[in-house]
Amino acid sequence: RGRSLISSLSTSSSLSSIAEVRVHRAYSDTLLAIFYDLRHFV
């Protein structure tokens, strides 16, 4: 019982880290797009 709880916790933490990486990547991509747009304006 305790081991299954630990395994479920580790899987959920790995899933959250993957989501974090995806959010960070999307955020950096958006910043890059905004940066390039500003460069075109200048």
N, C-alpha and C positions, 0 to 999 in steps of 0.2 A: 504493500500500500504506500509506504513512504517513498519507495524507489520510483513508483509510477508518478507520484506527485513531483519528484525532482526532475524526472524526464520531461514531464509536461511543462514545467517551469523553464527548463533549458530550451525547449523547442519554442516556447512563446517568446523568450528573450532573443533567440536568434531571429525569429520572425520580425520582432520589433526593430532589431538592428538593421535588418534588410530594408525595412520600410524607412528607417532613418536615412540610410544611404541613398535610397531612391529620392526622398524628399530633398536631401542636400544636393543631389545631382540636378534635380529639376530647378532648384533655387539658383544654383550656379549657372545653369543654362539660361535662365531668365535674366540674370544679371548680365551675362555676356551679350544676350540679344539687346538689352537696353543700352549697354555700352556701345555696341556697334551702331545702333540707331543714333545715339548722340554724336558719334564720330561722323556719321553721314551729314548730320545737321550742321556741324561746325565747318 
